[in-house]
């Protein structure tokens, strides 16, 4: 099975489980369900509570202006695939309202009071005491032309550079995105950091696939003579097939988010960690492919991977219970609560 197909199956399976858990967890909480065959649960604020968040974490978010700004991001599918919020019909759905949001999961954990003060967790993450989370940090990744890429990093833990930790959080996302080689190779430190021949490659379509019968003007004369053959052209021979012509593509790289964040860590002297669900081993495998292309041993030791399940072992018990019921995330050695046993959760 191709990696992309496997990733799609694993991501789809996890989305189904999270939707089932959230549908039960949502009972008694302000929420809505998206339209379509694979509905997603979204929650809306209800006074001092928000169904998508652990209560202590949401209280801390409400008290922190910088954290609250993360709710400025509008849900991209909200207007088309979701009904209006019941409590405030004029409010637009936010990305953090979604039960599938990896950013919401990240904030549920790191906004809970006391979590980042845990010495054991600091040791696992490799950060200093007093480190505080900053979500949506704008990294300045140098470009070869002297400018900077200010793309967001999901979280920076600790304000001291070097010495801080950059985090890329994943949950149900299919992959780490792909970008054209021209964009990726435009980073100033690309060849200093990576052995480019070892990085995973991708073909980036620059147009949609077409049927032979569409007669695209940009096809070669050789192809036009082929499709005009009465034996092959369906308009003249209904029994003939109408082949799909592969879309033109340009060379690119898989794992663009990983490549960019490794470059950010290199430029700032920070460490970088991928947080993913253990039910998504494909994401871990994709990360190892990128790490294998890093030239410097000193940089490689600053690159980490951690599952939400491994992280759960260092969290307060009440937060662990929340993660178990809502996400099926439990510490190693524990068994997630069966979905049907969550039906009484209020």
Secondary structure by P-SEA (a helix, b strand, c coil): ccaaaaaaaaaaaaaaaaaaaaaaaacccccccccccbbbbbbbbcccccccccaaaaaaaaaccccccccccccccccccccccccccccccccccccccaaaaaaaccccccccccaaaaaaacccccbbbbcccccccccccccccccccccccccccccbbbbbbbcccccccccccccccccccccccccccccbbbbbbcccccccccccccccaaaaaaaacccccccccccccccccccbbbbbccaaaaaaaaaaaaaccbbbbbbbbcccaaaaaaaaaaaaacccaaaaaacccccaaaaaaaccaaaaaaaaaccccccccccccccccccccc
